Amino acid sequence: MMSLWDALRMNMMISYQELVRTFPRTEQFQKHTNSHSTGTTVLHLSKNSVPGYRFILANEGLVNIYAQYAKSIFSKVNTTIEENNCLSELRDTLLPKLLSGEITLPEAEQAVSEAENV
């Protein structure tokens, strides 16, 4: 077992980015941080609780297999977020104009078509 801090100091996490992106969401890590939290209204986490988190570091072969799958998933997530942001901007631009009568539906469809081509 190795602490997160030791792994980071050894620069081991550079090739383990996908693993680092996901392990904070694990039930074990959540339990660890919750058990080291103090406070009632606003929870505070001590500065040593995250670097002191201990875990078993998988060998590089297993991490590479995981990374191969995780990269494609994160890529899809990022693409979806970008598409969602674009659609939100388009909605926020067109909806007020449609509701006020500033533009008509054919003009809005043309604006959407132009935005898709960008």
Phi and psi in degrees as a GROMACS rama.xvg file:
@    title "Ramachandran Plot"
@    xaxis  label "Phi"
@    yaxis  label "Psi"
@TYPE xy
-136.449  147.865  MET-2
-83.2845  155.282  SER-3
-58.6866  -41.4345  LEU-4
-60.3008  -44.592  TRP-5
-61.6794  -41.9923  ASP-6
-64.7986  -41.1801  ALA-7
-67.1895  -40.6414  LEU-8
-63.0746  -31.48  ARG-9
-86.0051  4.83805  MET-10
57.2877  26.8168  ASN-11
-75.721  -23.3487  MET-12
-78.8848  -9.57894  MET-13
-60.3921  -42.1463  ILE-14
-85.8218  0.926601  SER-15
-116.148  30.8778  TYR-16
-57.2794  -44.3556  GLN-17
-64.9669  -36.6051  GLU-18
-65.2895  -43.0994  LEU-19
-66.0784  -32.5269  VAL-20
-70.1231  -25.4079  ARG-21
-105.114  -28.7511  THR-22
-66.7692  -26.636  PHE-23
-62.5657  -16.712  PRO-24
-90.2099  -4.47261  ARG-25
-70.9358  153.401  THR-26
-61.4432  -39.1792  GLU-27
-63.5555  -43.5321  GLN-28
-67.3337  -39.8791  PHE-29
-61.6053  -42.9611  GLN-30
-63.004  -41.8575  LYS-31
-59.837  -50.394  HIS-32
-67.5973  -37.5593  THR-33
-64.5082  -36.9694  ASN-34
-72.0126  -18.5893  SER-35
-103.563  9.2776  HIS-36
-89.8756  146.587  SER-37
-128.61  162.057  THR-38
107.541  158.145  GLY-39
-110.8  -48.093  THR-40
-86.2901  -49.4994  THR-41
-117.242  119.516  VAL-42
-76.702  139.326  LEU-43
-120.006  139.011  HIS-44
-112.571  129.058  LEU-45
-66.6915  152.26  SER-46
-67.3628  -16.9584  LYS-47
-96.7105  -8.07656  ASN-48
-71.5631  -37.7756  SER-49
-76.05  -50.7228  VAL-50
-61.2445  -25.1452  PRO-51
-84.9318  -3.22415  GLY-52
-63.1649  127.007  TYR-53
-105.892  139.802  ARG-54
-151.857  163.752  PHE-55
-89.5716  124.185  ILE-56
-89.0234  117.311  LEU-57
-67.6673  157.688  ALA-58
-69.3505  161.428  ASN-59
-61.2073  -33.8517  GLU-60
-61.4827  -46.8047  GLY-61
-65.3125  -40.8584  LEU-62
-63.9796  -39.2525  VAL-63
-64.3798  -39.1469  ASN-64
-63.2985  -45.9468  ILE-65
-60.783  -44.8554  TYR-66
-60.7726  -36.5805  ALA-67
-59.9395  -44.4532  GLN-68
-73.1717  -43.4193  TYR-69
-64.9297  -38.4597  ALA-70
-60.0495  -42.8124  LYS-71
-66.8708  -37.0528  SER-72
-67.0223  -46.8928  ILE-73
-63.8294  -34.3569  PHE-74
-63.6866  -44.3113  SER-75
-64.2339  -40.3636  LYS-76
-62.0653  -46.5963  VAL-77
-62.762  -41.3211  ASN-78
-62.4134  -42.7837  THR-79
-64.1939  -40.0594  THR-80
-63.4179  -43.5552  ILE-81
-62.9979  -43.5983  GLU-82
-62.593  -41.3116  GLU-83
-63.1376  -41.9738  ASN-84
-62.483  -41.8197  ASN-85
-63.0165  -45.2615  CYS-86
-65.4483  -36.7547  LEU-87
-64.1667  -43.3219  SER-88
-62.6176  -42.7062  GLU-89
-62.8264  -44.6315  LEU-90
-60.5831  -47.0114  ARG-91
-65.554  -26.2806  ASP-92
-82.3221  -45.7351  THR-93
-83.1137  -38.0102  LEU-94
-57.8797  -49.6186  LEU-95
-60.4401  -36.2168  PRO-96
-68.9778  -38.3129  LYS-97
-66.2929  -45.0118  LEU-98
-66.1945  -33.3465  LEU-99
-83.2644  -11  SER-100
84.6356  7.03098  GLY-101
-63.0162  -35.7149  GLU-102
-131.264  160.369  ILE-103
-104.349  172.295  THR-104
-59.7713  -43.7693  LEU-105
-59.2003  -38.1879  PRO-106
-67.3254  -37.5193  GLU-107
-66.3094  -40.6915  ALA-108
-62.2981  -38.5128  GLU-109
-66.1365  -40.8002  GLN-110
-63.8246  -40.064  ALA-111
-64.4499  -43.3325  VAL-112
-60.1109  -42.2685  SER-113
-66.6559  -36.5962  GLU-114
-68.1778  -34.4964  ALA-115
-66.8816  -30.6089  GLU-116
-81.1561  -11.4393  ASN-117
